[in-house]
Amino acid sequence: MRRGQLQEANMSDDSGAQGTSVKVLDEKDATGKAITIYEDIKTTLGIDFVPNMYRALAVNPDYLEMTWRKVQSVMGEDGKLGHTTKDIVALTVSIMSGCDYCIGVYNDAVRHDGLDDGALLELYEVIDLYAGLNRLNIGLQTKPDEKPWHGCGGGR
């Protein structure tokens, strides 16, 4: 059974969000700080619903607020990396963490950013390569080089 499958099979709440370990706060039940943050999330993201992740965090409105501010601070501005690069990093971390929810969110995000099937496959190839090389070097206990070099690929 896949990670989370047992949880998804056994847990459901009356708001329709299956697989959540805490009851999510539905928009119609939100009050005070939670409803204010919900409205900001929808406006900022340009969507007409509150994603389940934020609904689950709303059990503690102060934590929801802190998390939403942190997300906005890191992901809300392009900065030096740019929005697409940040979404690619978020997808990569999500894949490496095994978070199905986040993988779905960021697969959609990078497609929205313009990545097509070929670009996504190339990203997955890089993740596959470096996940393996990282594990290999951990197993080998490879020591750092005395001189810097700039990545494994050629053609730079």
C-alpha positions, 0 to 999 in steps of 0.5 A: 500500500502506498504511503498515505493510502491507508490514511486516505482510505480510513480518514475523511472529514465532513468538508470533503478533504480526504486523507487529512489527519486533522479536520480542515476548516471549511470556508463557511465555518471560518471566522475572524483571522482565519476568514481574513487570511482565507480571503487574502489567499484566494485574492493573492493566488487568483483562485476561488477556493482555499487550498486544503493545506491552508484549510488544515492549518487554520485549526490554529489561525496564528500558525496559518497566518505565520505560514501564509506570510512565510510563503508570500515572503519566499514565493511571492516575489521573483527575487534573483531566482524568478518565479519559475525557478522557485516553482522548479525548486519547490517541485524538486523538494516535493518529489524528494520529500515524497509529498503527493499533495505538493507534487501535484500543486507544483507540477501544475505550477511549473506547467502554468509557468510554461514547462511542457512534457519535455521540460518536465521529463528533463527535470525528472531526469536531473532529479533522478541523476542527482538523487542517485549520485548523492546516495552514491557519494554518501555511501562512498563517503567521498571527500570534498575536492581541493579545487572547486569545479562547477557541476558534473555536466559538460558544455558550459 
